[in-house]
Every structure is written in C-alpha cells, then in structure tokens.
Amino acid sequence: MTDKKIQMTQRNATNDGWDNLYPKTTGDQVVATDGTTFESHKADNTAHIPYKVATGSANTYAVTLSPAPAAYVDGMAVCVKINVASTGASTLNVNSLGAKTILDSLGNAITSGGLKANTPYTMRYNGTSFIVQGKGGGGTALSGDLRLGKTATVDSGQITGTLDLSNLLSQNILSGVSIAGVVGSVIPINPSAGAIALHTDLTQYSDGNSATPAAIGGKYTINYSGSIRFSFDLRNAGAPTYTTYARVYKNGSACGTLRTLTTTTITTYTEDFTGVAGDVFQIYIWCNGGYTSSQITKTVVSINNNIQVSR
C-alpha cells in the first residue's frame, strides 16, 4: 500500500484563496487498543514513573506531579531526586495529599544517610508507605562489628564502623598467629620448671614397712606439654640399719633419680621433668624391709607457664 500525504486546505477569510489547514489531535482523541486514552495513561502513575526533584527539608520531602493525582493509589510510583540527605526516618508528600512514611526495600525506616542528596530514588506506594525500590546491601552487622570509619548498608540501614583495630600490631600478637591479616612477631618467654608454684603438701608420708615402691601424696596429670618440678624433704625415720628410698615416677614407671638415705636428718631433693599431655607424675617411697623408715615430710610441686596440671 502506497503512503499518501494529504494536504488539507480551507477558504481564506476573503474567500478568494485557500489557506493550508493544520489539524490538531488532542490526547483524549488518541486511544490505545485497550480503550485507554493518552491523557488517562499520562495520569496513571502506576503505569509509568514521573520524575521530580524534591522540595522541603531533610526527612520531610515533597514533590508536585503534573497532572496532579487525585489520591494515593496502591502501586503509585514516583522517582524523587533527594534535595537534602536524610538524618533519620523520612516522609514523602505528593501534591499535598499528605505525608507518607518512606521505607527501604526491606520495610525498615530510613536512617541517617539512607537517602543521599542529589540522588534519585524510585519509590512505590504500597497502600500505606512509599517503598524505595532496590537496596545495595543487607545483614545484621552492628557498628561494633565494622572497622572504625568504614560504612556499610545492613537491614537497619547505613552504619559506620566503631571497631578500633589500631592496636592490632605485629608486636602485640604472638609469633605465628595471624589476626585480620596482621602476623604476630612476639616470641613467648618460656620460663623453666619451678617458675609458678602449683602445690605445697605438708602431710607426712611413711612407707608402711614396705620394700615395694608405693605412691604417696598427690597425682599430677599434665594437660599441656611443659616442665614440672618436684621438691621433697626425705628422712630415715627408722634404725640406721635400714635404708629409705624415694623416686619420682611418670605414668607408673621410674623416671627420676633414685634417692637413698640412711640418716634421720631431713634432706631436700629437687628435680625437673618434662611431660606431654596425659603424663601422670607421682612420688613413690619404700624401705629395705621390716621397719617403717622412709618418710617424706614436705612436698612442693611447681611448673612453668606453658603447662596445665590437674590433681
């Protein structure tokens, strides 16, 4: 089909010639296939999104649309360029129809900085409030979970971090330990056995006329590897013809130096041992038979700071 251009004319005012006629079509004369006119579509703010720059002060924003809506309707949309950044919960008033609360896409109230100046936000009315369409984040983090001065947008809105990591320095962290990417350089001091007093036992223990080694006093179980010191006072409580014996055992087997004494004079013996988790230390005493002679009157146990012991 060939397109044709039709030139419309009409008699001029003096009726002695012709003037060109330029017909005009109004919006209500343009009808879509669904029966709606251009004018009705233009006024339908659910079908398209008008853009306006907000007026008003922070948190109380207003816009004026043209054509003016008669009332708020569910699904009504507007793109608002914020004129002043929000400092807290905010409202939008369209064509003086009444201020309506603005919520983010998760239904939370706008927070300080939640709406930034000179930034357009598309909003839709849900029958109660205007909901900002789209959000750049989410989560449950609090200010104390975020590094000092950093910002993030979470479920509650924008937060600014207060977690101060200025003391997170290598010289404050043990060597071999990494915290938030900072590798420690501190070399721990490992005192020898005896640095920390663990237990003093003033109970007097005797061998009970036994020639067989018998455990006396406390039993010390190592929970972490380290060193442990035993210091005990030993004497012969029987006749000089008998001999008293004492020795430290680990896990039921002799590990310390065999102490032998025939005099009634108290003698102090001190010895250090190393152990790993699960090792059990205890003092054993005995005599050469027939008489109670081996006697411990005082026991002192001490450890270093890298070991844990349970009794």
ABEGO torsion letter per residue (X at the ends): XBBBBBBBBBBBAAGABBBBBBBBBBAAABBBAAGBBAAAAAABAAABBBBBBBBEBBGBBBBBBOBBBABBBBGBBBBBBBABBBAEBBBBBBGGAEBBBBBBAAGBBBBBGABBBGBBBBBBBAGABBBBBEBAEEEABBAAABBBGBBBBBAAEBBBBABBAAABBAAABBBGBBBGGBBBABBBBBBBBGABBABBBABBBBAGGBABBBBBEBBBBBABBEBBBBBBBBBBABBAABBBBBBBBBGGBBABBBBBBABABBBBBBBBBBBBBGBBBBBBBBBAEGBBABBBABBBBBBBAABBBBX
